[in-house]
Amino acid sequence: MPSLLSSALTRRQDILVFAGEDFTVGIPMAPLLDLSKIARVRADLAGFVDRHGLHLRWKTGALNLRSQVNEKASRIFVHLPTRVPAVAA
């Protein structure tokens, strides 16, 4: 998460769009830019994306950012890899 927050964010008014195989969510960058300051000092920050938004977790807390639409905002896309089913040997 810290590397994503430090490399993909551009401007507060932009949207970070995660595109998966069966969903796309847009998260405003303003709260992510604020979180990026925390991420630099929190080694335990983790997160995941699903059809509802971006979910961040750390030892003492959590934050769920829901997808939002803003047609006027610039977008930065992060394409998520396709899931590969696990096969037992």
N, C-alpha and C positions, 0 to 999 in steps of 0.2 A: 504494500500500500504506500509506504513512503516514497518509493521511486515513481509510482504512478502519479501521486500528488505533486511531486516535484517536476515531472517532465511533461505532463499532458495539459496542465492548466495554463491558460493564457490571460484572459481579462475577466473581471468580475461579472460583466454583463453577458458573457458567452455561456454556452451550454456544452457539457461533456456528454456525448451520446455513446452508450454501450449498445452494440448491435450483436445479438446472439442469433442462433439458428431459428428460434421461434418467437423472439421478442426484441423490442428496441425500447430503451428507456433514456430519457434526457434528464440530466441532473444539473441544476444551475451551478456555476463555478464559484459564486460568491461564498457560500458556506464551505466549499472545498478549499478555497484559498485560505480561509481562516483555519481550517483543520490542518492544512499543510504545515503551519507553524508548530502545532502540537505533534504532528507526525515525526518531526525531526528529533524530538526528545523521547518519544514513546516507541520503544523497540517492540512492544507487544501489540501494536495496532495491526489489525487484520480486517478483511472485508470480503464481501461477495455481492454479486449482482444477480437479481432475478427479475421476473416480469413486473414486480412492484417497485423496484428501485435499487439503490445502493445501500447496503447494510454494513455498518462499521462496528467493530467490537474491540475492546481493550479490557484489561484486567478489572478495572473499576467502573466500567460504563459501556454504553452502546448508543448508537445513533442510526436511525433509519431515515434515509432521504428518499422521498417519493418522486417518481417521474413527473416532470412538468413540461408543458409545451409553451414556447414563446417563439412565434413565427419570425419575429424581428431579430432574434439573437443569432450570432454566428455560432457555428457548431464545430466541435472537434470530435471526430469519430474514433472509438476504440472498438475494433472488431474482436469479438470473443471467439475462441476456438470451438470447433464442434466437439461435442462430447463423444468419447469413445467408450463403448461398454467394456467393462472388465470381464476377462475370461479366466476361469480357474483352470489351473494345469492338472 
